[in-house]
Amino acid sequence: MAMELTAEQKAADKLIAEWFSKSTRQVYVLSGLAGTGKTTLLRHTVCDTLNLEPGVSAAFVTPTGKAATVLIRQGIPATTLHRLIYQTRTETHEIVLNGKTVTVEKLVFRRRENIDNGIKLIVLDEFSMVSDEVFDDILRFGVKVLVCGDNAQLPPVEGMNSFLSSPDFLLTTIVRQQEGNPIIRLARDAMEGKYIPYGNYGDRAFVLSARKLKPEYRKKHFLKAEQMICGLNKTRAKINEEMRAYKGFEGLPQSGEKLICTHNNWEQYIDGEMCYNMVNGIIGTVQNVYYRGESMGFMTFRADFLNENCPDVVPFDTGIFENGAYRYRIGDYFERFDEEGNATGAFTLNRFEYGYCISCHKAQGSEFDSAIVFDESYAFKEDSRRWLYTAITRAKNKLILLR
């Protein structure tokens, strides 16, 4: 069945096709607000108009594994930008640990000289999260790059993105599937700096007063939401403790709790095929947690976008859960022993915090079926509109905005 495009999408489709077949320019920048059908257009243009096959002649990539799954769930094979750009290999090193010489394996990344010769086009989604510096690494491959992003979202945490400020085509028309979606309406109001009144917006979006919300309703809403999003660290800490109390957890993280990774560990894979690493922003559930002294824990971890546990036990620094600060430095090594007590190598500790409530920056690139957003946009000054717009658009089907 042919995909029905809006007039605006048809115009963009034609221009992208002309660029790909006739232009010498390496980059085409497609921008669009939430609800304008960017992903639908990408799939149609690449697969139908250009007749390229995802994963074979076209590489769909995103800055994060979570963002890649958004495309995968819509039938588009995708992987991470990091996996496209870099080759990895394991190097063996000897270090002195506790007076002993221990062999450790370190993952080394090298930028690929070339990518698969069959790739004719790189399609980079969620481009607003990619800095110019990282984008330069992609351009060095010499392959045409179609980038897609939302310029109304927050800029990259590190570096800057200058391409989205002057896109080749800007989608503004809401597609039929999103017409009347109150979440999209509220997002547009936020982007334009309009005041959003309290009230119910159909059965999918609600703007409520946090102070007037009765305790029983607060607990009910919090427990039903897939994700809660805020802006300030003190709010995040408070809400995470509140959620733990609702769920009956206390002390150190327990089996069944939701954690978020707070620092990249490229040596820790989270899936059996070694496609995804334990990187900053990965959210998941823990099981089989056990602790040993000196602020060290071990657990089974499953990322929320995967159907399998991490293949290896995940060691982590528990200091942050004990006194609010990680105990160990990043990169510190610890001896690994076999069942007989013999040293068999070394490992490093991962860093986590509670993930019931996360920052908007951590949520960027993800979408959640239902989300509660604590409106703390005021704290972001010149980026206040972008912050609120980004936070609202993390909700796919249901949104509660609290302020």
Contacts in CASP RR format, 6 or more apart in sequence:
PFRMAT RR
TARGET T0000
AUTHOR 0000-0000-0000
METHOD contacts of the structure
MODEL  1
MAMELTAEQKAADKLIAEWFSKSTRQVYVLSGLAGTGKTTLLRHTVCDTL
NLEPGVSAAFVTPTGKAATVLIRQGIPATTLHRLIYQTRTETHEIVLNGK
TVTVEKLVFRRRENIDNGIKLIVLDEFSMVSDEVFDDILRFGVKVLVCGD
NAQLPPVEGMNSFLSSPDFLLTTIVRQQEGNPIIRLARDAMEGKYIPYGN
YGDRAFVLSARKLKPEYRKKHFLKAEQMICGLNKTRAKINEEMRAYKGFE
GLPQSGEKLICTHNNWEQYIDGEMCYNMVNGIIGTVQNVYYRGESMGFMT
FRADFLNENCPDVVPFDTGIFENGAYRYRIGDYFERFDEEGNATGAFTLN
RFEYGYCISCHKAQGSEFDSAIVFDESYAFKEDSRRWLYTAITRAKNKLI
LLR
3 40 0 8 1.000
3 43 0 8 1.000
3 44 0 8 1.000
3 48 0 8 1.000
4 176 0 8 1.000
5 13 0 8 1.000
5 40 0 8 1.000
5 41 0 8 1.000
5 44 0 8 1.000
6 173 0 8 1.000
6 175 0 8 1.000
6 176 0 8 1.000
7 173 0 8 1.000
8 36 0 8 1.000
8 171 0 8 1.000
8 172 0 8 1.000
8 173 0 8 1.000
9 37 0 8 1.000
9 40 0 8 1.000
9 41 0 8 1.000
9 44 0 8 1.000
9 171 0 8 1.000
9 173 0 8 1.000
9 175 0 8 1.000
11 169 0 8 1.000
12 30 0 8 1.000
12 41 0 8 1.000
12 45 0 8 1.000
12 169 0 8 1.000
12 171 0 8 1.000
13 41 0 8 1.000
13 44 0 8 1.000
13 45 0 8 1.000
13 49 0 8 1.000
15 168 0 8 1.000
15 169 0 8 1.000
16 28 0 8 1.000
16 30 0 8 1.000
16 45 0 8 1.000
16 49 0 8 1.000
16 50 0 8 1.000
16 146 0 8 1.000
16 169 0 8 1.000
17 45 0 8 1.000
17 49 0 8 1.000
17 50 0 8 1.000
19 25 0 8 1.000
19 28 0 8 1.000
19 144 0 8 1.000
19 168 0 8 1.000
20 28 0 8 1.000
20 50 0 8 1.000
20 121 0 8 1.000
20 144 0 8 1.000
20 146 0 8 1.000
26 139 0 8 1.000
26 142 0 8 1.000
26 143 0 8 1.000
26 144 0 8 1.000
26 145 0 8 1.000
27 139 0 8 1.000
27 144 0 8 1.000
27 145 0 8 1.000
27 146 0 8 1.000
27 147 0 8 1.000
27 163 0 8 1.000
28 144 0 8 1.000
28 145 0 8 1.000
28 146 0 8 1.000
28 147 0 8 1.000
28 168 0 8 1.000
29 127 0 8 1.000
29 147 0 8 1.000
29 163 0 8 1.000
29 164 0 8 1.000
29 166 0 8 1.000
29 167 0 8 1.000
29 168 0 8 1.000
29 169 0 8 1.000
30 38 0 8 1.000
30 41 0 8 1.000
30 42 0 8 1.000
30 146 0 8 1.000
30 147 0 8 1.000
30 148 0 8 1.000
30 149 0 8 1.000
30 167 0 8 1.000
30 168 0 8 1.000
30 169 0 8 1.000
30 171 0 8 1.000
31 148 0 8 1.000
31 149 0 8 1.000
31 150 0 8 1.000
31 151 0 8 1.000
31 164 0 8 1.000
31 167 0 8 1.000
31 169 0 8 1.000
31 170 0 8 1.000
31 171 0 8 1.000
32 38 0 8 1.000
32 148 0 8 1.000
32 149 0 8 1.000
32 150 0 8 1.000
32 151 0 8 1.000
32 167 0 8 1.000
32 170 0 8 1.000
32 171 0 8 1.000
32 172 0 8 1.000
33 150 0 8 1.000
33 152 0 8 1.000
33 171 0 8 1.000
33 172 0 8 1.000
33 187 0 8 1.000
33 188 0 8 1.000
33 191 0 8 1.000
34 150 0 8 1.000
34 152 0 8 1.000
34 184 0 8 1.000
34 187 0 8 1.000
34 389 0 8 1.000
34 393 0 8 1.000
35 174 0 8 1.000
35 175 0 8 1.000
35 178 0 8 1.000
35 181 0 8 1.000
35 184 0 8 1.000
36 171 0 8 1.000
36 172 0 8 1.000
36 173 0 8 1.000
36 174 0 8 1.000
36 175 0 8 1.000
36 178 0 8 1.000
37 171 0 8 1.000
37 175 0 8 1.000
37 178 0 8 1.000
38 125 0 8 1.000
38 148 0 8 1.000
38 149 0 8 1.000
38 150 0 8 1.000
38 171 0 8 1.000
39 70 0 8 1.000
39 71 0 8 1.000
39 74 0 8 1.000
39 76 0 8 1.000
39 125 0 8 1.000
39 148 0 8 1.000
40 175 0 8 1.000
41 171 0 8 1.000
42 60 0 8 1.000
42 76 0 8 1.000
42 123 0 8 1.000
42 125 0 8 1.000
42 146 0 8 1.000
42 148 0 8 1.000
43 74 0 8 1.000
43 75 0 8 1.000
43 76 0 8 1.000
45 146 0 8 1.000
46 52 0 8 1.000
46 54 0 8 1.000
46 58 0 8 1.000
46 60 0 8 1.000
46 121 0 8 1.000
46 123 0 8 1.000
46 146 0 8 1.000
47 53 0 8 1.000
47 54 0 8 1.000
50 58 0 8 1.000
50 121 0 8 1.000
52 58 0 8 1.000
52 120 0 8 1.000
52 121 0 8 1.000
54 60 0 8 1.000
54 76 0 8 1.000
54 77 0 8 1.000
54 78 0 8 1.000
55 77 0 8 1.000
55 119 0 8 1.000
56 118 0 8 1.000
57 118 0 8 1.000
57 119 0 8 1.000
57 120 0 8 1.000
57 121 0 8 1.000
58 119 0 8 1.000
58 120 0 8 1.000
58 121 0 8 1.000
58 122 0 8 1.000
58 123 0 8 1.000
59 79 0 8 1.000
59 84 0 8 1.000
59 115 0 8 1.000
59 116 0 8 1.000
59 119 0 8 1.000
59 121 0 8 1.000
59 122 0 8 1.000
59 123 0 8 1.000
60 68 0 8 1.000
60 71 0 8 1.000
60 76 0 8 1.000
60 77 0 8 1.000
60 78 0 8 1.000
60 79 0 8 1.000
60 123 0 8 1.000
60 125 0 8 1.000
61 68 0 8 1.000
61 78 0 8 1.000
61 79 0 8 1.000
61 80 0 8 1.000
61 81 0 8 1.000
61 83 0 8 1.000
61 84 0 8 1.000
61 122 0 8 1.000
61 123 0 8 1.000
61 124 0 8 1.000
61 125 0 8 1.000
62 68 0 8 1.000
62 70 0 8 1.000
62 71 0 8 1.000
62 78 0 8 1.000
62 79 0 8 1.000
62 80 0 8 1.000
62 81 0 8 1.000
62 124 0 8 1.000
62 125 0 8 1.000
62 126 0 8 1.000
62 365 0 8 1.000
63 80 0 8 1.000
63 81 0 8 1.000
63 126 0 8 1.000
63 129 0 8 1.000
63 130 0 8 1.000
63 365 0 8 1.000
64 80 0 8 1.000
64 126 0 8 1.000
64 129 0 8 1.000
64 279 0 8 1.000
64 281 0 8 1.000
64 365 0 8 1.000
64 366 0 8 1.000
65 79 0 8 1.000
65 80 0 8 1.000
65 276 0 8 1.000
65 305 0 8 1.000
66 281 0 8 1.000
66 282 0 8 1.000
66 283 0 8 1.000
66 304 0 8 1.000
66 305 0 8 1.000
66 365 0 8 1.000
66 366 0 8 1.000
67 125 0 8 1.000
67 126 0 8 1.000
67 129 0 8 1.000
67 365 0 8 1.000
67 366 0 8 1.000
68 78 0 8 1.000
68 79 0 8 1.000
68 80 0 8 1.000
69 78 0 8 1.000
69 305 0 8 1.000
70 365 0 8 1.000
70 366 0 8 1.000
70 367 0 8 1.000
71 77 0 8 1.000
71 78 0 8 1.000
71 125 0 8 1.000
72 78 0 8 1.000
78 125 0 8 1.000
79 275 0 8 1.000
80 275 0 8 1.000
80 276 0 8 1.000
81 124 0 8 1.000
81 130 0 8 1.000
81 134 0 8 1.000
81 138 0 8 1.000
82 277 0 8 1.000
83 275 0 8 1.000
84 112 0 8 1.000
84 115 0 8 1.000
84 122 0 8 1.000
84 138 0 8 1.000
85 111 0 8 1.000
85 112 0 8 1.000
85 134 0 8 1.000
85 137 0 8 1.000
85 138 0 8 1.000
86 109 0 8 1.000
86 110 0 8 1.000
86 111 0 8 1.000
86 112 0 8 1.000
87 109 0 8 1.000
87 110 0 8 1.000
87 111 0 8 1.000
87 112 0 8 1.000
88 107 0 8 1.000
88 108 0 8 1.000
88 109 0 8 1.000
88 110 0 8 1.000
88 266 0 8 1.000
89 107 0 8 1.000
89 108 0 8 1.000
89 110 0 8 1.000
90 105 0 8 1.000
90 106 0 8 1.000
90 107 0 8 1.000
90 108 0 8 1.000
91 105 0 8 1.000
91 106 0 8 1.000
91 108 0 8 1.000
92 103 0 8 1.000
92 104 0 8 1.000
92 105 0 8 1.000
92 106 0 8 1.000
93 103 0 8 1.000
93 104 0 8 1.000
93 105 0 8 1.000
93 106 0 8 1.000
94 101 0 8 1.000
94 102 0 8 1.000
94 103 0 8 1.000
94 104 0 8 1.000
95 101 0 8 1.000
95 102 0 8 1.000
95 104 0 8 1.000
95 333 0 8 1.000
95 346 0 8 1.000
96 102 0 8 1.000
97 333 0 8 1.000
97 334 0 8 1.000
97 335 0 8 1.000
97 346 0 8 1.000
98 335 0 8 1.000
100 335 0 8 1.000
100 343 0 8 1.000
102 333 0 8 1.000
102 335 0 8 1.000
102 343 0 8 1.000
102 345 0 8 1.000
102 346 0 8 1.000
103 345 0 8 1.000
103 346 0 8 1.000
104 333 0 8 1.000
104 345 0 8 1.000
104 346 0 8 1.000
105 267 0 8 1.000
106 267 0 8 1.000
107 266 0 8 1.000
107 267 0 8 1.000
109 266 0 8 1.000
111 137 0 8 1.000
111 140 0 8 1.000
112 141 0 8 1.000
114 141 0 8 1.000
115 122 0 8 1.000
115 141 0 8 1.000
115 143 0 8 1.000
119 143 0 8 1.000
120 143 0 8 1.000
120 144 0 8 1.000
121 143 0 8 1.000
121 144 0 8 1.000
121 145 0 8 1.000
121 146 0 8 1.000
122 138 0 8 1.000
122 141 0 8 1.000
122 143 0 8 1.000
122 144 0 8 1.000
122 145 0 8 1.000
122 146 0 8 1.000
123 145 0 8 1.000
123 146 0 8 1.000
123 147 0 8 1.000
123 148 0 8 1.000
124 130 0 8 1.000
124 138 0 8 1.000
124 145 0 8 1.000
124 146 0 8 1.000
124 147 0 8 1.000
124 148 0 8 1.000
125 148 0 8 1.000
125 149 0 8 1.000
126 148 0 8 1.000
126 149 0 8 1.000
126 364 0 8 1.000
126 365 0 8 1.000
127 147 0 8 1.000
127 148 0 8 1.000
127 149 0 8 1.000
127 161 0 8 1.000
127 163 0 8 1.000
127 164 0 8 1.000
128 149 0 8 1.000
128 150 0 8 1.000
128 151 0 8 1.000
128 153 0 8 1.000
128 154 0 8 1.000
128 155 0 8 1.000
128 156 0 8 1.000
128 161 0 8 1.000
128 164 0 8 1.000
128 364 0 8 1.000
129 153 0 8 1.000
129 156 0 8 1.000
129 161 0 8 1.000
129 364 0 8 1.000
129 365 0 8 1.000
130 147 0 8 1.000
130 156 0 8 1.000
130 161 0 8 1.000
131 156 0 8 1.000
131 158 0 8 1.000
131 159 0 8 1.000
131 160 0 8 1.000
131 161 0 8 1.000
132 159 0 8 1.000
132 160 0 8 1.000
132 161 0 8 1.000
132 162 0 8 1.000
132 163 0 8 1.000
133 159 0 8 1.000
135 147 0 8 1.000
135 161 0 8 1.000
135 163 0 8 1.000
138 145 0 8 1.000
139 145 0 8 1.000
147 163 0 8 1.000
147 164 0 8 1.000
149 164 0 8 1.000
150 164 0 8 1.000
150 393 0 8 1.000
151 164 0 8 1.000
151 165 0 8 1.000
151 167 0 8 1.000
152 191 0 8 1.000
152 385 0 8 1.000
152 386 0 8 1.000
152 389 0 8 1.000
152 390 0 8 1.000
153 364 0 8 1.000
153 386 0 8 1.000
153 389 0 8 1.000
153 390 0 8 1.000
153 393 0 8 1.000
154 360 0 8 1.000
154 361 0 8 1.000
154 364 0 8 1.000
154 383 0 8 1.000
154 386 0 8 1.000
154 387 0 8 1.000
154 390 0 8 1.000
155 161 0 8 1.000
155 383 0 8 1.000
155 386 0 8 1.000
157 361 0 8 1.000
174 180 0 8 1.000
174 181 0 8 1.000
174 184 0 8 1.000
178 184 0 8 1.000
181 204 0 8 1.000
182 201 0 8 1.000
182 202 0 8 1.000
182 204 0 8 1.000
182 205 0 8 1.000
182 399 0 8 1.000
183 204 0 8 1.000
183 205 0 8 1.000
183 392 0 8 1.000
183 393 0 8 1.000
183 395 0 8 1.000
183 396 0 8 1.000
183 397 0 8 1.000
183 399 0 8 1.000
184 393 0 8 1.000
185 201 0 8 1.000
185 205 0 8 1.000
186 196 0 8 1.000
186 201 0 8 1.000
186 205 0 8 1.000
186 207 0 8 1.000
186 392 0 8 1.000
186 399 0 8 1.000
186 401 0 8 1.000
187 389 0 8 1.000
187 392 0 8 1.000
187 393 0 8 1.000
189 195 0 8 1.000
189 196 0 8 1.000
190 196 0 8 1.000
190 377 0 8 1.000
190 385 0 8 1.000
190 388 0 8 1.000
190 389 0 8 1.000
190 392 0 8 1.000
191 385 0 8 1.000
191 386 0 8 1.000
191 389 0 8 1.000
192 385 0 8 1.000
193 385 0 8 1.000
196 207 0 8 1.000
196 401 0 8 1.000
197 207 0 8 1.000
198 207 0 8 1.000
198 208 0 8 1.000
198 209 0 8 1.000
199 206 0 8 1.000
199 207 0 8 1.000
199 208 0 8 1.000
200 206 0 8 1.000
201 207 0 8 1.000
204 397 0 8 1.000
204 398 0 8 1.000
204 399 0 8 1.000
205 395 0 8 1.000
205 398 0 8 1.000
205 399 0 8 1.000
205 400 0 8 1.000
205 401 0 8 1.000
206 399 0 8 1.000
206 400 0 8 1.000
206 401 0 8 1.000
207 401 0 8 1.000
207 403 0 8 1.000
208 400 0 8 1.000
208 401 0 8 1.000
208 402 0 8 1.000
209 402 0 8 1.000
209 403 0 8 1.000
210 374 0 8 1.000
210 402 0 8 1.000
210 403 0 8 1.000
213 221 0 8 1.000
213 402 0 8 1.000
219 246 0 8 1.000
221 372 0 8 1.000
221 400 0 8 1.000
222 228 0 8 1.000
222 239 0 8 1.000
222 242 0 8 1.000
222 243 0 8 1.000
222 246 0 8 1.000
222 372 0 8 1.000
223 243 0 8 1.000
223 246 0 8 1.000
223 247 0 8 1.000
224 370 0 8 1.000
225 370 0 8 1.000
225 371 0 8 1.000
225 372 0 8 1.000
225 400 0 8 1.000
226 368 0 8 1.000
226 369 0 8 1.000
226 370 0 8 1.000
226 371 0 8 1.000
227 283 0 8 1.000
227 358 0 8 1.000
227 363 0 8 1.000
227 366 0 8 1.000
227 368 0 8 1.000
227 370 0 8 1.000
227 371 0 8 1.000
227 372 0 8 1.000
227 394 0 8 1.000
228 239 0 8 1.000
228 243 0 8 1.000
228 356 0 8 1.000
228 357 0 8 1.000
228 358 0 8 1.000
228 371 0 8 1.000
228 372 0 8 1.000
228 373 0 8 1.000
228 374 0 8 1.000
229 357 0 8 1.000
229 358 0 8 1.000
229 359 0 8 1.000
229 360 0 8 1.000
229 363 0 8 1.000
229 371 0 8 1.000
229 372 0 8 1.000
229 373 0 8 1.000
229 374 0 8 1.000
229 391 0 8 1.000
229 394 0 8 1.000
230 236 0 8 1.000
230 239 0 8 1.000
230 357 0 8 1.000
230 358 0 8 1.000
230 359 0 8 1.000
230 360 0 8 1.000
230 373 0 8 1.000
230 374 0 8 1.000
230 376 0 8 1.000
231 359 0 8 1.000
231 360 0 8 1.000
231 374 0 8 1.000
231 376 0 8 1.000
231 379 0 8 1.000
231 380 0 8 1.000
231 387 0 8 1.000
232 376 0 8 1.000
232 379 0 8 1.000
233 359 0 8 1.000
235 357 0 8 1.000
235 374 0 8 1.000
235 376 0 8 1.000
236 357 0 8 1.000
236 358 0 8 1.000
236 359 0 8 1.000
239 356 0 8 1.000
239 357 0 8 1.000
239 374 0 8 1.000
240 353 0 8 1.000
240 354 0 8 1.000
240 355 0 8 1.000
240 356 0 8 1.000
240 357 0 8 1.000
241 354 0 8 1.000
243 354 0 8 1.000
243 356 0 8 1.000
243 357 0 8 1.000
244 250 0 8 1.000
244 257 0 8 1.000
244 354 0 8 1.000
244 356 0 8 1.000
247 257 0 8 1.000
249 257 0 8 1.000
251 321 0 8 1.000
252 289 0 8 1.000
252 291 0 8 1.000
252 318 0 8 1.000
252 321 0 8 1.000
252 322 0 8 1.000
253 259 0 8 1.000
253 286 0 8 1.000
253 289 0 8 1.000
253 299 0 8 1.000
253 318 0 8 1.000
253 321 0 8 1.000
253 352 0 8 1.000
253 354 0 8 1.000
254 286 0 8 1.000
254 289 0 8 1.000
255 286 0 8 1.000
255 287 0 8 1.000
255 288 0 8 1.000
255 289 0 8 1.000
256 285 0 8 1.000
256 286 0 8 1.000
256 287 0 8 1.000
257 285 0 8 1.000
257 286 0 8 1.000
257 354 0 8 1.000
258 283 0 8 1.000
258 284 0 8 1.000
258 285 0 8 1.000
258 354 0 8 1.000
258 355 0 8 1.000
258 356 0 8 1.000
259 283 0 8 1.000
259 284 0 8 1.000
259 285 0 8 1.000
259 286 0 8 1.000
259 301 0 8 1.000
259 352 0 8 1.000
259 353 0 8 1.000
259 354 0 8 1.000
259 355 0 8 1.000
260 281 0 8 1.000
260 282 0 8 1.000
260 283 0 8 1.000
260 284 0 8 1.000
260 352 0 8 1.000
260 353 0 8 1.000
260 354 0 8 1.000
260 355 0 8 1.000
260 358 0 8 1.000
260 362 0 8 1.000
261 278 0 8 1.000
261 279 0 8 1.000
261 280 0 8 1.000
261 281 0 8 1.000
261 282 0 8 1.000
261 283 0 8 1.000
261 350 0 8 1.000
261 351 0 8 1.000
261 352 0 8 1.000
262 280 0 8 1.000
262 281 0 8 1.000
262 351 0 8 1.000
262 352 0 8 1.000
262 353 0 8 1.000
263 280 0 8 1.000
263 330 0 8 1.000
263 350 0 8 1.000
263 351 0 8 1.000
264 277 0 8 1.000
264 278 0 8 1.000
264 279 0 8 1.000
264 280 0 8 1.000
265 277 0 8 1.000
265 278 0 8 1.000
265 279 0 8 1.000
265 348 0 8 1.000
265 350 0 8 1.000
265 351 0 8 1.000
266 277 0 8 1.000
266 279 0 8 1.000
267 277 0 8 1.000
267 348 0 8 1.000
268 277 0 8 1.000
268 278 0 8 1.000
268 310 0 8 1.000
268 312 0 8 1.000
268 314 0 8 1.000
268 350 0 8 1.000
269 276 0 8 1.000
269 277 0 8 1.000
269 278 0 8 1.000
269 310 0 8 1.000
269 311 0 8 1.000
269 312 0 8 1.000
270 276 0 8 1.000
270 277 0 8 1.000
270 278 0 8 1.000
270 282 0 8 1.000
270 301 0 8 1.000
270 303 0 8 1.000
270 306 0 8 1.000
270 310 0 8 1.000
271 303 0 8 1.000
271 306 0 8 1.000
271 308 0 8 1.000
271 310 0 8 1.000
271 311 0 8 1.000
272 308 0 8 1.000
272 311 0 8 1.000
276 282 0 8 1.000
276 303 0 8 1.000
276 306 0 8 1.000
278 301 0 8 1.000
278 310 0 8 1.000
278 314 0 8 1.000
278 350 0 8 1.000
280 362 0 8 1.000
281 358 0 8 1.000
281 362 0 8 1.000
282 303 0 8 1.000
283 303 0 8 1.000
283 304 0 8 1.000
283 355 0 8 1.000
283 358 0 8 1.000
284 301 0 8 1.000
284 302 0 8 1.000
284 303 0 8 1.000
284 304 0 8 1.000
284 355 0 8 1.000
285 301 0 8 1.000
285 302 0 8 1.000
285 304 0 8 1.000
286 299 0 8 1.000
286 300 0 8 1.000
286 301 0 8 1.000
287 299 0 8 1.000
287 300 0 8 1.000
287 301 0 8 1.000
287 302 0 8 1.000
287 309 0 8 1.000
288 299 0 8 1.000
288 300 0 8 1.000
289 297 0 8 1.000
289 298 0 8 1.000
289 299 0 8 1.000
289 300 0 8 1.000
290 297 0 8 1.000
290 298 0 8 1.000
290 299 0 8 1.000
291 297 0 8 1.000
291 298 0 8 1.000
291 318 0 8 1.000
292 298 0 8 1.000
294 327 0 8 1.000
295 317 0 8 1.000
295 318 0 8 1.000
295 319 0 8 1.000
295 322 0 8 1.000
295 327 0 8 1.000
295 328 0 8 1.000
296 315 0 8 1.000
296 316 0 8 1.000
296 317 0 8 1.000
296 318 0 8 1.000
296 334 0 8 1.000
296 349 0 8 1.000
297 315 0 8 1.000
297 316 0 8 1.000
297 317 0 8 1.000
297 318 0 8 1.000
298 313 0 8 1.000
298 314 0 8 1.000
298 315 0 8 1.000
298 316 0 8 1.000
299 313 0 8 1.000
299 314 0 8 1.000
299 316 0 8 1.000
300 309 0 8 1.000
300 310 0 8 1.000
300 313 0 8 1.000
300 314 0 8 1.000
301 309 0 8 1.000
301 310 0 8 1.000
301 314 0 8 1.000
302 308 0 8 1.000
302 309 0 8 1.000
302 310 0 8 1.000
303 310 0 8 1.000
314 350 0 8 1.000
315 334 0 8 1.000
315 347 0 8 1.000
315 348 0 8 1.000
315 349 0 8 1.000
315 350 0 8 1.000
316 349 0 8 1.000
316 350 0 8 1.000
316 351 0 8 1.000
316 352 0 8 1.000
317 326 0 8 1.000
317 327 0 8 1.000
317 328 0 8 1.000
317 349 0 8 1.000
317 350 0 8 1.000
317 351 0 8 1.000
318 327 0 8 1.000
319 325 0 8 1.000
319 326 0 8 1.000
319 327 0 8 1.000
320 326 0 8 1.000
320 351 0 8 1.000
320 352 0 8 1.000
320 353 0 8 1.000
326 351 0 8 1.000
328 349 0 8 1.000
330 348 0 8 1.000
330 351 0 8 1.000
331 348 0 8 1.000
332 348 0 8 1.000
332 349 0 8 1.000
333 346 0 8 1.000
333 347 0 8 1.000
333 348 0 8 1.000
334 346 0 8 1.000
334 347 0 8 1.000
334 348 0 8 1.000
334 349 0 8 1.000
335 343 0 8 1.000
335 345 0 8 1.000
335 346 0 8 1.000
336 343 0 8 1.000
336 344 0 8 1.000
336 345 0 8 1.000
336 346 0 8 1.000
336 347 0 8 1.000
337 343 0 8 1.000
337 344 0 8 1.000
338 344 0 8 1.000
357 374 0 8 1.000
360 373 0 8 1.000
360 387 0 8 1.000
360 390 0 8 1.000
360 391 0 8 1.000
360 394 0 8 1.000
363 390 0 8 1.000
363 391 0 8 1.000
363 394 0 8 1.000
364 390 0 8 1.000
364 394 0 8 1.000
365 394 0 8 1.000
366 394 0 8 1.000
367 393 0 8 1.000
367 394 0 8 1.000
367 395 0 8 1.000
367 396 0 8 1.000
368 394 0 8 1.000
368 395 0 8 1.000
368 396 0 8 1.000
369 396 0 8 1.000
369 397 0 8 1.000
369 398 0 8 1.000
370 395 0 8 1.000
370 396 0 8 1.000
370 397 0 8 1.000
370 398 0 8 1.000
370 399 0 8 1.000
371 394 0 8 1.000
371 395 0 8 1.000
371 398 0 8 1.000
371 399 0 8 1.000
371 400 0 8 1.000
372 399 0 8 1.000
372 400 0 8 1.000
372 401 0 8 1.000
372 402 0 8 1.000
373 388 0 8 1.000
373 391 0 8 1.000
373 392 0 8 1.000
373 394 0 8 1.000
373 395 0 8 1.000
373 399 0 8 1.000
373 400 0 8 1.000
373 401 0 8 1.000
373 402 0 8 1.000
374 402 0 8 1.000
374 403 0 8 1.000
375 388 0 8 1.000
375 391 0 8 1.000
375 401 0 8 1.000
375 402 0 8 1.000
375 403 0 8 1.000
376 387 0 8 1.000
377 384 0 8 1.000
377 385 0 8 1.000
377 387 0 8 1.000
377 388 0 8 1.000
377 391 0 8 1.000
378 384 0 8 1.000
380 386 0 8 1.000
380 387 0 8 1.000
392 399 0 8 1.000
392 401 0 8 1.000
END
